[in-house]
Every structure is written in structure tokens, then in C-alpha cells.
Amino acid sequence: MRYAAEVRLNPLLAALPTYPTIAIDRVRDQLLAAGRPVYDFGTGDPIEATPSFIRDALRANIADNCRYPTVIGEPAVRSAFAGYAQRRLGVTLNPGTEVLPTSGSKEAVFHLPLLCVDPNAPDRAVVFPDPGYSVYYRGAALSGGRPHPQPLSGDYIQRAWELPIEVLRETRLLWINTPHNPSGAVMSREDLRRTWEVCREHDILLVSDECYMDVWFNEPPVSILQVVEEAGVGLSGSGVLALFSLSKRSGMTGYRSGIVAGDPKVIGALRTLRTNPGLAPQDFVNAAAAVAWADDGHAEQRRLLFGEKRRLLLDFLSGAGLEVTASEASFYVWVKAPGGDGDAFASELLKAGILTNPGSFFAVTAAGRDHVRFALVPDLDGCRAAVEAMRAIL
Ligand SMILES: Cc1ncc(COP(=O)(O)O)c(C=O)c1O
């Protein structure tokens, strides 16, 4: 028997929206083909070199025979992360039971709904910020959950306590993201405390995506783990997890290295889940991650550099009369489109060679569509040149 000419796709997959990048990519390619400069503030993938001590650790740990990595990973990376959590957050973690390495936080975001969503249950909603990182939606949908975007506007703070009670009753998993992509908004201690309270009341797993925890410009952002620690009740039974990443902190996007930390009961269940798909980071990646988490100096240097780029953009954009929203931390500057249409503004900027992402890239609802996001990618000279190019059109 022959296989059908068309692969019969999972209908959940076919229903996923595709990114509307095609038009923007076409214009970018035209500009490049015409020899015009393109300043790429699009995808949040830093260009600065990964510190050499991290690259050295990776190379030094490629064994003659790299055997299968374990789900829990070598103790060194978990202890190094626990050390970081103690220094940076004042949070004490048990590296044996409360810390698990992931292959970047993207896969963790995608796979976490598999842990708690019952596709046949009425309470299968997964709440997430909108606009937001698109994988919250995709992971929720492909696990058979019911994605429930929570639209943000104004200060772009997600207030779970404002969700209708019917939604909370049907929710299994609630995502928050602080500092937030794409807006750079930062949730306060009180915001986090209230969110956790709502989740405990409704027996919802609370997962805080904190992959931009070390990219801040005024005050260091507060982690949900600090809020639990300060409550003095211990992580066990808290129903709280937090995701961390070395992608932006240490310039390791290509290594794929993150951490999930929190409630040991949930971490235990996650360990079991993760024996199925083969998601464990390679031992040499974990070895590089261990030295990266153990060092704060390089993260501080990168933070200051991102701060300089941000300052250049902020000064110019505010001077040009544009409204910059939130943008307190993270790798992004979130700018209101002068005409109220982020897509149109992104196209306008692209004519001057400035590649940004319109808010519509990050939204399931209409939220944030009146904004564009600048990722702090080009180097300082690139940012200065981009400012001059924008000056000519704004
Ligand atoms: C909010 C958010 N979560 C998770 C990720 C994934 O990060 P990682 O590189 O650790 O997979 C990103 C990447 O841009 C992000 O913006």
C-alpha cells in the first residue's frame, strides 16, 4: 500500500498561526540585494561573543565518547545554579530535588503543559500573557489544552487576579513572564505575591518565565522564587516553578541551556516526564553552563552593554516624540507606533533599513498591535548608525 500523497497532519498543528514574517523578510532581502544596510533589531539573538571561559569549558568537556546524558544532569550544573540563586536572589535551593537543567527555556515552555494538561478535562485552560512569547500558545494548543491569552495593555503588567473566576476555575497552568517579552515590563513583588495567591486558591500550577532575569537597567527584577522564600513556607507544595536561561545572560543562545527550578514535587514529576522525549542537555553543555552560572562578572558586563544600546535608542526615540512603553528590563524596547498601527510602522522603519518586529508577531488577540519591538541586537556602532537612519525618516 502506498502512503497517501498528502501527510495527514495533526489538526492542532495545522491550526497554529504562522508568523507573518514573510513580507518583512522580502523587503529585507530586497534592501540587502540593493546593497543597502539593514539594522537588524528583529529576532532577540545577541551577537556579542560568548565569553571565552565558557567556550573553553565546553571544549574541555567533550569526552572521547559522549554517552547519553541523564535527565537530571551532572551535579555541577545544578550546584552552580543553586549558587547563583543564593547570590542573585537570596534563595536557597536543593540542587538534588529543586533544580533541573533544560535544553534552553523554549523547549521547557513548550513541554510543560504536557505535565499538567488533561486534554479531556473541562479544566484544561493554560493562561499566558498576550502579547507574549508565542510558545506559551503553541505548547498549550499542541498538548490538547485550551490556550487562554490574557490581553495586556497600558503598563503591560499581567494581573491574574483580574481574570474572571470561571477562567480561573478551568485553568491548570498559568504562565507569567517577568521581565516580559516583548514589552520589558517587570512585575513587582506585590504583583507576584498576588498572582501566587490566586493560583494557590484555584490549585493552578504557576510557572514564571524569568529568562531575562539578569538583563535589567534600574532595579534587579524580583523572582517568584524570592516571593515563596520570603513567605517562609518552603518550595515543597508551593505549586511554583521558575524558568531561567543562559541565552541572553551569557550569550549562549546556540548552546540551548536553561534551568527549571521550584517545587520539588513538580520537579520530580517533570523528571519522570522528561525521561520520555530525550530532552536532556548534553553533558558538555551542562559543563559550560556550570561555569556560566558560577560567574556574575560577564553577565554584568553584558547587562551594561545592553544598557548602553538601550540608552541610545531611548534617547533618540523619546527625542523624536515617540512613546516608549514599559521597557524597564529584558532585551527589548517597546515603542508605540505613531499612527497606532505596529505593522505599518514596522514597514515604514524597514524602508530606512531598520528591521523590528511589530507587536502583532507576539499577540493572539489584538493586544500590543499598536507597538513595535526593538531587540538590542546590533552593536553600539550599528545602533548609532540606525539612529541616524531613523532620524532621516522620523
Ligand atoms: C519570554 C521568553 N521565554 C523563553 C524564551 C526562550 O529562550 P531560550 O533561548 O532559553 O530557549 C525566549 C526567547 O526569546 C523568550 O523571549
The ligand as a MOL file (V3000), in Angstrom:
LIG
                    3D

  0  0  0     0  0            999 V3000
M  V30 BEGIN CTAB
M  V30 COUNTS 16 16 0 0 0
M  V30 BEGIN ATOM
M  V30 1 C 9.8960 35.0260 27.1070 0
M  V30 2 C 10.8020 34.0120 26.5330 0
M  V30 3 N 10.8250 32.7870 27.0550 0
M  V30 4 C 11.6500 31.8400 26.5810 0
M  V30 5 C 12.4910 32.0990 25.5170 0
M  V30 6 C 13.3810 31.0080 25.0150 0
M  V30 7 O 14.6610 31.2130 25.4310 0
M  V30 8 P 15.8040 30.1210 25.3120 0
M  V30 9 O 16.8150 30.7070 24.4040 0
M  V30 10 O 16.2930 29.9010 26.7040 0
M  V30 11 O 15.2060 28.8790 24.7500 0
M  V30 12 C 12.5070 33.3610 24.9330 0
M  V30 13 C 13.3870 33.6450 23.8020 0
M  V30 14 O 13.4340 34.6770 23.2150 0
M  V30 15 C 11.6240 34.3430 25.4490 0
M  V30 16 O 11.5850 35.5750 24.9350 0
M  V30 END ATOM
M  V30 BEGIN BOND
M  V30 1 1 1 2
M  V30 2 1 2 3
M  V30 3 2 2 15
M  V30 4 2 3 4
M  V30 5 1 4 5
M  V30 6 1 5 6
M  V30 7 2 5 12
M  V30 8 1 6 7
M  V30 9 1 7 8
M  V30 10 2 8 9
M  V30 11 1 8 10
M  V30 12 1 8 11
M  V30 13 1 12 13
M  V30 14 1 12 15
M  V30 15 2 13 14
M  V30 16 1 15 16
M  V30 END BOND
M  V30 END CTAB
M  END
